Amino acid sequence: MILETNFESLSRESRRWALVLMLVAVVFSPIYVYASGVTQPAHVVMLLASVALIFLNRNRCQILIRENWLGVLFLGLVALINIAYAAYYQDKEFIVNTVYWLYGYLLLLAIILVARDAWVAVWTARFIGIALLLVVLSYVLGWGGYTYWPRYEYFFNGPNQLAYYAICLFLVYVAVRRGKLSLDLYATYALMIFLVITTGGRSAYLAVAPIAVLLLWMSRKSFLKMGLVLLISCSTSFIFEPLCLPAYKPAANGNQYVDCHVKPEPGTAESRFIASDTVIRMSDLSIEKEVTDNKSVHKQLLARGYLRFIDSPQYLLYGAGQGRDERFGEVDGYVYEIHSSVMAVVFYYGILGLLLFLAFVWKLFLIKRNLFFMTPLFVYGLFTYGLRAPYFWIALGFLALMPSLLMTSEVAVND
């Protein structure tokens, strides 16, 4: 996509809708009212705001759509494959997944239209700081849920959603601050690390590593700043035990205070040592264990859909369509979609679909080296599907339009 390097400021009405979009997306969208896979109230508001922004800036949007023909072509392929399978199986799930892709694309267009406005950038950074602080405060006070104790999920329906949310928000923060290396950026990094640890998500733990590497590279001209990155990266998990975190755990009559004097071993059902438990879950995986064991690498690959490429290689050519995953069998009585962003695209939409999607993302970035900031999302997406989450599209839009984030400046957007 070819874009001007300096957009004109948005109109007052566009700024109002941009404010609504970013406020709801950052602060209110984690509050899930319905089950996962069902449209949440915040998502509806985000859609309305996106459509309003597209309408108010329709002339520029028409140019974006024409220049981003690869994205349109990919959406067309998604629709063609899913409609064909929906007609064959008489299953609307394929159509629903097509709508999710269209929703993400509309959200991306709206973000592209507003991302380079300095006023929007300032307020987006503020919203991110407020949102991350609210989640941390909720965790300390015992608000929010634990579907898989002691893995925290805030008001999402699962801990992985919270981890992905925190990672995407931090990447957006880096983008809107134009990579400025200031205390607020390092503080936001610490909040993100803290929240990722609370979720116990293995994919998220791995995704944090490239973020730390990128920050170290950005801080390379200052040993003090590099030391600060290392200190935050290595020490955040150690504060959980002395602070007795999580301080509360689910009980029959509401959340119950956790007694700091009770110190069960990591890996037990009573343990609150989330970082230790997650490391144990990662290290316990083995190719030597029984296929039926959850600690077996084979079982994990089966549950995440990786082995479908071996069992049904024909779909690599023309795609299996995104839906009716029971066609490919069950794992312990459950039907799983593919737990990998990249692998899902290639299996559901074929090699052509993957090439179109990657080319679409490549063309989107004004500064190609900023693609390095997509590495955390790629690592996370190797093991968990994240392309349905609105935060992916928000992060993609902001990162794609920024000046080089690896050539950092000490001047912020509004300085």
N, C-alpha and C positions, 0 to 999 in steps of 0.2 A: 504494500500500500504506500503510495507516494503522498506525503502530507507536507504542508508548510511547516517550517521549523518554529514559526512564531504565530500562533493564532491570535486573532483579535479577541478582546475581552467579550465575554458573553453578555447578552442583554439582561436586564434586571429580571425579567420573567424567567428566562432560562436559568439564571442563578438560583432563583427560588426553587425551581424543580430539581436542580442539581443538589441543593441543600437537603430537600426532602429525600432524594434518592440515597445520598451518602449517609444521612442520619439513620434512616430506616435500615439500610444495608449493613452498616457497621454496628449500631447500638441495639436495634430491635429485632433484626432477623434471627439471632440465636434463640429467641424465645419461641419454642415449638409448641403449637397448640394441638396439632394433629400428629398422626403417626408418620414415620419416615416414608418418603415417596409420595406423600400427599401435599398439595400446595398449601403453604402456610400463609396467614394473613399478611405478614410482612412482604412475602414474595409478590402478592397481588399489588401492593402499594408500589413496590419497586418496578413492576411491569408498567403500571400507569405512569409513573414518573419517567421511565425510559421512553415510552411512546410519546409523551408530551414533549420531551426534549428532542426527539427525532422529528416531530411535526414542526416545532418552533424553529428548527435548524434544517428544514427539509432540503433546501438548495445545497448546502454543504454535504448533507447526508447522501444525496443522490450522487454527488461526486465520489464520496467514500465507497459507496456500493459499486459504482462502475469500476473504480480502480481496484477494489478488493474482489475481483471476479473469481479468484480461487476460493474464497470463503463461500461465495454464492454457489459455486459449482459443487463444493463439498456438501453444502446443505441440500442441494438438489439430489446428489447421490444418496444421502441419508434418507431423504423422503422417498426416493424411487425404490430403494431396497426394502424399507420398512413397510411401505404401502403394498408392495408385492407379497410380502410374507403375511401381512395383516389380512389380505384378501384370501390367501391360500389357507391359512389356519383359522380365519374368522375370529381373530384375536385383536382387540383394541390396544393391547399393551404396546404393540409396535408403534401405533400412532402416538400414544402417550410419550414414548421415548423420543419420537420425532419432534413433538412439541417442546420437550426439554431442550433439545438442541437449538430450536428456533428462539426459545426464551433466552438462552445464553448468548446467542448472536445479537439479539436486540439490546440486551444489557451491555454487551461489548460496544456496540455502536454508540449507545448513550454515553458510556465512559470516554470513548474516543473524542466525542464532541465537547466534553467538559474538562478533560484531564489537564489541559495546558493552561487553564485559567488560574491565575495566581490566587484569587479569592477562594475558589473551590479547593485548591491545594491546601491552603491554610486551615480551612474548616475541616477538611478530611483528616488532617494530622491531629487536630484537636479531638475529633470524634474517636479516632483510633486510641488515643491515650486514655480518654474517658472510658471507652468500652473495655479495654484490657484491665484497667484498674477496677472496674465494676466486677469483672469475672473473678479477679484475685480476691477482692473483698468478699464476694459471695462464697468463695471456697473456704476462706478463713472462718466465716460466720456460720457455715453449714447450710447455706442455701444452695439449691440445685440437686441434681440426682446422681446416683451411682448404680447403673444397671449391672456393672461388673465391678463390685468392690475390690480394691480401693481406687478404681479408675474413675476419675471425675468427668462429668459431662456437661456441667452447668445446666442450662435449660434446653439443650439439644436432646436428641433421642439416642445418642451414643457418644462415647469418648473420642472416637476418631474424628467426628465432625468438629468437636471443639479444637482438637489439635490442628486440623487443617485450617480452620478459621483463624487461629492465632498466627500460624505461619504466613498465610496469605495477607493478613492485616499488616504484619511487620514488613513484608515486601512492598506493600502499597506505601507504608510510611517512609521507607527508604526512597521510593520513587518521588513522592510529593515533596520531600525535603531535599530533593536533587542530590542525594548522597552526602549531605552536609554532616561531617563528623562532629557532632556536638553531644553534650551530656544527655539531652533528651532522646537522641537516637539510641545511645547505649542503655538508657533506662528502659526504653521500649523493648530493646533486645532482651534485657533481663526479665521483663514481664512476660515476653513471649516464651522464653526458655522455661520459666516457672510454670506457665500454663501447660506447655507441652509435656513437662514431667508429670503433672497431675493426671494427665490422661492415660499414661502407661501405654501409649500407642507405639508399637515397634516401628511402624513405617515412619511415624513422625520423629522418633528418636534419630533414625537414620537421616531424615531430611534436614535435621538441624546441622549436621556436619558440614554440608556445603555452604550453609549460611555463615557458619563460623569462619570457614576458609575465605569466603568473599569479604567478610568484615576485616579479617586479618590483612588481606591484600589492600583493602581501602585504607587501612591504618598503617601501612608499611613504612611511612615516613616518620612515624613517631613510636618509639619503643614504649612510651607510657600508654598510648592508646592500644597498641598491640597487647600489652600486659593486661589492660582493662578487659579486652575481649576474652583473653584466656582466663582471667579471674572469674568473669561472669559465666563463661561456658563450663568451667570445672567446679565451681563452688555452689551454684544455685541448688543443686540436688541435696547438698549436705545440710541445708537449713531446715529440712522437713522434720528430722528427728528431734532436735532441740526445741523446735517450736510446737512439737506434737501435732504435725499436720499429716493428714486431715484431722481437724479437731473434733469432727462429728462423723458418725457413720449411721446408715439407715437402721431403724429399729421399728418394732411393731407399732409404737405410738409416737411416731415422729423421729427425728434425728436424735441420736444418743451421743453424749460426750465421750470421747475416747480417753481412757485412763493412760496417762503418760508413763505410769509405773509398770504397766503390762507391756512387755516387749516380746511378742511372739516372733518366731524365726521367719525371715523372708521366705516367701513361697507357700506359706500356710494360709488357710482361709481367713484367719483372724488378722493377718499381717496388714499394717498400714504403710509399710515401707515400699512405696509405689515404684521408685527408681530401681531398687534392688530386685523387686518382683519382676519388673519388665526385663531387666538384664538376664534374670534366670530363665524367663520364658524364651528369650532369644538364644541363650547358650544351650538350653536343653534340646533344641532341635537337632536331630541326628538322622542320617541316612540309614543307620543300622537298626532303628526301632521298627516295630511292627507297622504295617501299612495302616492298620486301624487305629493306631495311637495318634492323638492330637499333637504329640511331640515329634512325630515323624515328618521329615521333609516331604516325603511322598504325599502324605495326608494333607499337608498345607498347600502343596501345589495343586492337588485335586480339588480342595475346597475353593481355592482362588481361581480355578478355571484354566490354569496353565496347560494341563494335560489334554485339553480339548483340541489343541493344535496337532497332537499326535493321533488322537482318536478320530478326528474329523478334519483332515488336512484340506479337503476340497473347499471348505469355506474360506480358506486363505485367498482363494482366487476371486470369488464373487460375493463373499460375505454371508453371514448367517442371519442377519437382521437382529435388532436389539429387542429381544422379547422371547417369551416362551422358553425360558432356560431349562425347564424340565425335560426338554428334548434330549438334553445331554446328561441325564441321570441326576440322582440325588446323593448327598453326602450326609450320612447319619439322619436321614429323613428330611433334610432341608434342601431347598433349591437355591443355588447361589448364582448371581450374575458374576461375570469375570471381575475379579478384584485387582484390576490393573488398568490404568487409563490408556496406556499405549497398546497393550495387548487387547483390550476391549475394542479399540478402534479397528485394529487390523483383523480381528476375528469377526466382529459384527458387520464390518463394511469392506473387508478385503484389503489387499495390498494397495489397490488404487485409492481406496478411502484413506489409508494411512499416509500415502504420499501426498494426497491433496491437503490433508489436515496439516502435515508438517510444512508443506510449502506455503500454506495460508499463514501459519504462525511466523515463518521466516520472513515473508514479505511484509508482515505487519510491523516489524521492528524497524524504526528509523535508524537506530544505532545497533548494529548487529552484535557488538560485544555485550550489550545489555541482555542478550539471550542467556548469559551465564546466570542471571538472577532467576531464570526459569528452572535451573538445576534442582533446587529443593523440591519444586513441584513435580519434576520428573522422577526424582528418587522416591518421593512419597507415592507417586502414581505407578511405580513398578509393582507395588504390593497392595494398593488400595485404589478403588475407582473414585476419582475426584472431579470428573468433567461435568457432573450434574450440579455441583455446588456453585452458587452464584459468585462466591469469593474467588474462584479460579478465573472467571471472566473479568472480574473487577481488577484483580492483580495483573492479568494479561494486558488489559487496556492501559493501565497506568504505566507499566514497565515499558510497553512498546513505544510510547511517545516521548519518553524522557531523554534529555541529553545524556552523554556518557556518564553512567553512575560509577564507573571504575576510575574515571579521571575526576576525583572529587574536588569540591570547592568548599571553602570555609564560609561562603555566602549563601544564605538560605533564600528560598523563593521570594519572601517578602522583605528581605533585608535591604 
